């Protein structure tokens, strides 16, 4: 499956879950800010993507995922639920589709979903397809 | 003390549950499913419990993307009718890490919406010292 095909299927899932117009959905669209998504919608999108691509998207542990290959302890990147300087750097490296200006030290871990763009889901799908 | 609150559309819960059969078992424990399905309008009760779970996640500052499973936050209804949060293993670990002794929860719903408010904090002994 090529990148264009993946993108079109992700776009279709997002359009159906959020009830937005296709023309509103761009790779850079931020789910919460631009498309009006809520947390329940993320779950709806995840279920749709799992069905459309026959994959399983991990439900949790995003911070461990960010650091998985680095061998860095959680305490070095997250303190009191917020990113350290190193944590912000690692998240920027991981989420290259997100405006790096938005990811700074002090950013709350529980606010990470507010950064998600359409491209974030394309990347997640590509990662899971590569594991199949 | 930390607070969390959430409002959930009953119809959104109904639609997602009907479109994705795995939704109920991903989000709710078997006991919650049995309780809600025993009610005349189950999706109002599912929506209230979903709002409670989201509220707990807001109160502790961690959500499902950080490894807290929805089923790790169980809403049980006491014989008095009062709802109570019963933590699973991962949530209990997080509570210990944050020094949270327990949660208080209040739920309400109408036909369209369900709302929950959750407070998390250290238990204060009552006048009898309990």
Interface residues (C-beta under 8 A of the other chain):
Chain A: X39 X40 X43 X44 X47 X48 X51 X59 X60 X61 X62 X63 X64 X81 X108 X109 X110 X112 X113
Chain B: X8 X12 X13 X16 X19 X20 X22 X23 X26 X27 X50 X54 X57 X58 X61 X62 X63 X64 X65 X66 X67 X68 X69
